[in-house]
Amino acid sequence: MTTLNNRPLPLIAAALFVTSGCGGNAALPTSTLPADAPGASSIALVDKTSILKHLTKDVEIGSTVDPTNGDTGPRAISLVRATFGLKKGQLLVCNFDDASGNAGKGTTIDVFNPVPSSQPATFTQNAKLQGCDGDGVTAGNHVYGAGLLSGLLSQFDQTGKLLKSYDYPIQTPFTDTDAFCGFAYAPEDVYVSDSKTGSVIKVSFLPVGGRVKLTRVMTGFAVNGGSGWSVLGPSGMQYDARRTGSLCNDTLYIVDGPDSTVVAVSNASRLLLKDEIVVQPGGKKFKCAHPKATCARLVYSGRPLDGPMASALLPNGNLIVANTKGGNTLVELTPTGRILATKKLDKSSIPHVFGLLATGTSDSDTALFYTDTKTNTLQELEQ
């Protein structure tokens, strides 16, 4: 059976037919709800329980030094959600530096089993990944690697084979994430942020001929024009795919380091047009072309956030964000902007936490993985 990202095309084609009958939009359907209907994000209860306070055990999972070429500088972490080539529960880690520690020269993505003493295995090594800072995984285990210095977003199959690379409107990809709710007719998109243009680009998969469409759906995020590890801009993207009955939360969270903000985009799957949302100077207000369909709102700004970059979405819908300034501090907050807890991972003033990932199904079994560039290890905070 023909597939797209290893999802059956007949299902996707049927979804396109339904959408075409409703308005002739050639893109994948964004929702079965009217544009002004509430999503699950508007009815979900906010969990005010702090998980971070209970994550008291710090366990080393393994060295992130690539076994093939010695790449270092671990960055983004992604979770494999299905067994197909890769195995469900495995973790992918991007290496930003080469073996000599040269920033932005790393070209590898490694795979780990999520247990102590795990040995890294090279998932892929490719020059198109130079400055690897993103490794989003789709439902069918295609991996989209972002290369800060290569300027490319590259698609790899389940074995690590390069399939295609994408550039404009992507210029300096900073992170990426997969967005899929799990419904049979739901779209699956990849979002990539850009630290040069302050934009978010949506990669949409069109069933007609297996085409891919890249659209700069958001712009105006602050960037700092830095280099290497000092670069700040829109990053830490997390997609909330939790479902309430037949509704998908469909919220995209974005962290912006220069403005120290966390932003939430409602009904993210409905982002279809160029510059549909424009962030206003200061990062706290937004101009939305179709606010009844999709818009952004400020979740939080200012301290204790301080140059945040990485983030993790907890099973309960809350967020943990990692600062890059003022020490290695984690900040836990709700989608409504309530700070629940902060935690210093060590006393160092040099930032070394650039990747976060939460796993679990409830508050009681939530764990937090993070990458540590100081020790070149993958760590897990447990309860």
C-alpha positions in Angstrom: 0.0 0.0 0.0 1.3 3.5 -0.9 2.2 5.5 2.2 3.1 9.0 3.1 5.6 9.1 6.1 4.5 5.5 6.4 0.8 6.3 7.0 -1.7 4.8 4.5 -2.5 7.2 1.7 -6.1 6.0 1.2 -7.0 7.4 4.7 -5.2 10.7 3.9 -6.8 10.9 0.5 -10.3 10.4 2.0 -9.5 13.2 4.4 -8.6 15.5 1.5 -11.9 14.7 -0.2 -13.8 15.7 2.9 -11.9 19.0 3.2 -12.3 19.7 -0.5 -16.1 19.3 -0.2 -16.1 21.9 2.6 -14.1 24.6 0.8 -11.7 23.4 -1.8 -8.6 23.8 0.3 -5.9 21.6 -1.2 -4.0 21.2 2.1 -4.6 18.3 4.5 -7.7 18.8 6.7 -7.0 20.8 9.8 -10.0 19.8 11.9 -13.5 18.4 11.7 -14.7 21.3 13.8 -15.9 24.8 12.7 -13.2 27.4 12.8 -14.7 29.1 15.9 -15.4 25.8 17.8 -13.4 25.3 21.0 -10.5 22.8 20.9 -9.5 20.5 23.7 -7.1 23.2 24.9 -10.0 25.4 25.8 -11.7 22.9 28.0 -8.8 21.0 29.5 -8.3 21.3 33.2 -5.0 22.8 34.4 -2.9 20.5 36.7 -1.3 22.6 39.4 0.8 19.7 40.7 4.5 20.3 40.6 6.3 17.3 39.0 9.7 19.0 39.1 9.7 19.0 42.9 9.5 15.3 42.9 12.2 14.7 40.3 15.0 14.2 42.9 17.0 11.3 41.4 19.5 12.1 38.7 20.5 9.1 36.7 23.1 8.8 33.8 21.6 7.0 30.8 24.9 7.0 28.8 27.6 8.9 27.0 26.4 10.9 24.0 29.8 10.8 22.2 29.0 9.3 18.8 30.7 5.9 18.5 31.4 6.4 14.7 33.1 9.8 14.5 33.3 11.1 18.1 30.8 13.9 17.7 30.0 15.7 21.0 27.8 18.5 22.3 24.4 16.7 22.8 21.4 18.8 22.0 17.8 18.0 21.1 16.1 14.8 22.4 13.1 13.1 20.7 11.0 10.1 21.6 10.3 7.2 19.3 6.6 6.4 19.6 6.3 3.2 17.4 8.3 0.2 16.5 9.2 0.4 12.8 13.0 0.3 12.2 13.5 2.2 15.4 11.9 0.8 18.5 9.1 2.4 20.6 10.6 4.1 23.7 14.0 4.7 22.2 15.5 8.2 22.4 17.2 10.2 19.6 19.9 12.8 20.5 21.5 15.4 18.1 25.2 16.2 18.4 26.0 19.8 17.7 29.8 19.7 18.0 32.4 17.6 16.3 34.9 15.3 18.1 37.2 18.3 18.8 34.4 20.3 20.3 34.0 22.7 17.4 30.6 24.3 17.8 28.2 23.7 15.0 30.3 21.0 13.3 28.4 17.9 14.6 26.7 15.8 11.9 25.2 12.9 13.8 22.0 11.7 15.4 22.4 8.9 18.0 19.8 6.4 19.3 19.6 5.2 22.9 17.6 2.8 24.9 16.1 4.7 27.9 17.9 2.7 30.6 21.1 3.3 32.6 24.3 2.3 30.9 22.8 2.6 27.5 25.4 2.6 24.7 24.8 5.1 21.9 24.4 3.8 18.3 24.7 6.1 15.3 21.3 6.5 13.7 22.7 8.6 10.9 25.7 10.7 10.0 25.5 13.3 7.2 27.0 16.6 6.3 23.5 18.0 5.7 23.1 17.8 9.5 26.0 20.1 10.3 25.2 21.8 13.5 22.5 19.3 14.4 20.0 20.9 16.7 16.7 19.1 16.0 15.6 15.5 15.5 11.8 15.4 15.3 10.3 12.0 14.8 7.1 11.3 12.9 4.5 8.7 13.8 6.0 6.5 11.0 9.5 7.0 12.4 10.8 9.3 9.8 13.3 11.6 11.4 13.7 15.3 10.5 17.1 16.5 11.4 17.8 20.3 11.6 21.3 21.6 10.8 22.0 25.1 12.1 25.1 25.5 9.9 23.9 23.5 7.0 20.8 25.6 6.8 18.8 22.5 6.0 16.0 20.3 7.4 16.7 16.8 6.2 14.3 13.8 6.2 15.7 10.4 7.0 13.8 7.0 6.9 13.6 4.5 9.7 17.1 3.2 9.0 18.8 6.6 8.9 18.9 6.8 5.1 18.7 10.3 3.7 15.5 10.9 1.7 15.4 14.6 1.0 16.5 18.0 2.3 14.6 21.2 2.5 15.8 24.8 2.4 14.0 28.0 1.7 12.1 29.5 3.5 14.2 27.7 6.1 17.5 29.5 6.5 19.0 28.7 9.9 16.9 25.9 11.5 17.0 26.0 15.2 14.8 23.2 16.3 11.9 21.1 15.0 9.0 19.0 16.2 6.4 16.6 14.8 2.7 17.5 15.2 0.2 14.6 15.0 -2.9 14.0 17.1 -3.3 10.3 16.2 -6.7 10.5 14.6 -7.2 8.5 11.4 -7.9 11.7 9.4 -5.7 14.1 11.2 -2.9 15.9 9.5 0.7 15.3 10.5 3.0 18.3 10.1 6.6 19.2 11.1 7.3 22.6 12.5 10.8 24.1 12.3 12.0 27.4 13.9 14.6 29.7 12.4 17.1 31.6 14.5 18.0 34.0 11.7 14.5 35.1 10.6 12.7 34.6 13.9 10.1 32.5 12.1 8.3 29.2 12.4 8.0 27.2 9.2 5.3 24.5 8.8 6.2 21.5 6.7 2.9 20.0 5.4 2.6 16.7 3.7 0.2 16.7 0.8 -1.3 13.4 -0.4 -1.4 14.5 -4.1 1.8 13.0 -5.6 3.4 12.9 -2.2 4.2 16.6 -2.3 5.5 18.7 0.5 4.6 22.3 1.2 6.8 24.7 3.3 5.0 27.8 4.6 6.4 30.4 7.0 3.3 30.6 9.2 4.7 32.7 12.0 7.3 35.5 12.1 8.5 38.3 14.3 10.1 36.3 17.1 13.2 37.9 18.6 16.7 36.6 17.7 20.1 37.6 19.1 22.3 37.1 16.1 24.7 34.9 18.1 26.9 32.1 16.9 27.5 28.5 18.1 26.0 27.8 21.5 25.2 31.4 22.1 22.4 31.6 19.5 19.0 32.4 20.8 15.7 32.6 19.0 12.4 30.7 18.7 13.1 27.2 20.0 11.9 24.6 22.4 8.8 23.8 20.4 6.3 21.3 21.9 3.1 20.1 20.3 0.3 19.1 22.7 -1.4 16.1 21.1 -3.5 15.1 24.1 -7.1 14.3 23.4 -10.3 15.0 25.3 -13.0 12.8 23.8 -13.0 13.5 20.1 -11.1 16.8 20.5 -7.4 17.2 20.0 -5.6 19.8 22.2 -3.7 21.0 19.0 -1.6 23.6 20.9 2.0 24.5 19.7 4.3 25.9 22.4 7.3 28.0 21.4 10.1 29.4 23.6 11.9 32.6 22.7 15.2 33.2 24.4 15.9 36.9 23.6 12.6 38.0 25.0 12.4 35.2 27.7 8.9 34.2 26.7 6.8 31.1 26.3 4.1 31.4 23.6 1.1 29.1 22.9 -0.6 28.8 19.5 -4.1 27.5 19.5 -5.4 25.2 16.8 -1.9 24.9 15.3 -3.0 22.5 12.6 -5.0 25.4 11.1 -1.9 27.5 10.4 -2.1 27.5 6.6 -1.0 30.9 5.3 2.3 32.8 5.1 2.8 35.0 8.2 -0.6 34.1 9.6 0.7 35.1 13.0 3.1 38.0 13.5 4.8 38.4 16.8 4.9 42.1 17.8 8.1 43.7 19.2 8.7 42.6 22.7 7.2 39.2 22.1 4.1 39.7 24.2 1.5 40.6 21.6 0.4 39.0 18.4 -1.3 40.0 15.1 -3.4 37.0 13.9 -4.8 37.0 10.4 -7.7 34.7 11.4 -8.0 34.8 15.2 -11.2 32.7 15.2 -9.3 29.8 13.6 -5.8 30.1 15.1 -3.9 32.7 17.2 -1.1 33.0 19.6 -1.1 34.1 23.3 1.6 34.8 25.8 1.9 32.1 28.4 4.7 33.8 30.5 7.5 36.3 30.2 10.4 37.4 32.4 11.9 35.9 35.4 12.4 33.2 36.4 12.8 32.6 32.7 16.3 33.8 31.6 17.3 33.1 28.0 15.3 29.9 27.8 15.9 27.5 24.9 14.9 23.9 25.6 11.5 22.8 26.8 9.5 19.6 27.6 5.8 19.0 27.6 4.7 16.9 30.6 2.0 14.3 30.4 -0.3 16.5 32.5 0.1 19.3 30.0 2.4 21.5 31.9 5.9 22.6 30.7 9.4 22.5 31.9 11.8 25.1 30.4 15.6 25.2 30.6 17.4 28.6 31.0 20.7 29.3 29.2 21.5 32.3 31.4 22.0 32.7 35.1 22.9 29.1 35.6 21.3 25.8 34.6 17.8 26.4 36.0 14.7 24.5 35.1 11.4 26.3 35.3 8.0 24.5 35.6 4.9 26.3 34.6 1.3 25.7 33.6 -0.3 26.6 30.2 -2.0 29.5 32.0 1.4 30.9 33.1 1.5 29.9 36.8 5.1 29.1 38.0 5.0 25.8 39.9 8.7 25.2 40.7 12.3 25.9 39.7 15.3 23.6 40.0 19.0 24.3 39.6 20.7 21.3 38.1 24.2 22.5 39.3 26.0 25.7 40.4 27.8 26.2 37.1 27.2 29.6 35.4 27.9 28.0 32.0 24.8 26.7 30.2 24.9 23.1 29.3 21.3 21.9 29.2 20.0 22.3 25.6 17.7 19.3 25.3 14.7 18.2 27.4 12.1 15.4 27.0 9.4 14.3 29.4 8.0 10.8 29.4 5.2 9.0 31.3 1.5 8.7 31.3 0.6 10.3 34.6 2.0 12.5 37.4 3.2 9.5 39.3 5.4 8.0 36.5 6.7 11.2 34.8 10.4 11.3 34.1 12.5 14.1 32.5 15.5 13.4 30.2 18.0 16.1 29.5 21.3 16.4 27.6 24.4 17.7 29.4 27.1 19.3 27.3 29.4 19.6 30.3 29.7 15.8 30.6 28.5 14.8 27.2 25.8 12.5 28.7 22.1 11.9 28.5 20.6 12.1 32.0 17.2 11.2 33.5 15.5 12.9 36.4 13.3 10.4 38.2 10.9 10.5 41.1 
